Amino acid sequence: MRTGYVPIVILGIVAGAFAVLSLAASALVRPQRRVTAKYQPYESGIVPSRLPQSLRFPVKFYVVAMLFIIFDIETIFLFPWAVTFRQLGLFGLIEMVVFVGLVFGAYLYVWQKGGLEWEGPRHGARLGERPQPLPRSTELGPGERREEALPVGGGEE
């Protein structure tokens, strides 16, 4: 009975040794000379500029992408259930109703919190105060646009 675990232990030892040896080999083979160009930031040919501390880098695109992945993975769980629907019977139906209810509840929560809004109110500005526009040199995130000054005598009605 104990000999059944020997191959698993050997595999664990081999995997651990491979990881340690790979790290050691990369430390020995890597270039030792420091190049200044390697440590300079590069963003698609645009010289990066720092945002003022009052403004945060927009991460809305990444939040929407993560939400898409989460809800996409949750819908993948519907396919095995649909294939074995008749064999699972009433128990499978109830479990899937609970699962879909939880997914729908999460969707409503994200919607209520504004996670699906591409452009929302800017945080940090006081109520009724118009936020300061970003400097021209700042790169905007997806879905963001610069607010241009309205022409004198026109614009808002």
Secondary structure, 3 states (H helix, E strand, C coil): CHHHHHHHHHHHHHHHHHHHHHHHHHHHHCCCCCCHHHHCCCECCECCCCCCCCCCCCCHHHHHHHHHHHHHHHHHCHHHHHHCHHHHHHHHHHHHHHHHHHHHHHHHHHHHHCCCCCCCCCCCCCCCCCCCCCCCCCCCCCCCCCCCCCCCCCCCC
